[in-house]
């Protein structure tokens, strides 16, 4: 038969095993939570990095497009000036070809 001291030791032993088991479960859960947290942080950093790289790429493309637009506009400005010069010469020619009306 178990004595009260034996029963107490048996209960203490069970309590100790349960505490150790609980400690391992808590440590495992904490470890899993930290892994999940680290993964979430890594995912966030990766999304941020991707978005940042996309924005940099967009900015570079717009700068290149702006340079191309400026070059095109400059070319068109030169062409318009050439046409204006030609029109001025044509107007002068036409003015010189007008018949003079004598009254």
Buried (B, 14 or more C-beta within 10 A) or exposed (E): EEEEEEEEEEEEEEEEEEEEEEEEEEEEEEEEEEEEEEEEEEEEEEEEEEEEEEEEEEEEEEEEEEEEEEEEEEEEEEEEEEEEEEEEEEEEEEEEEEEEEEE
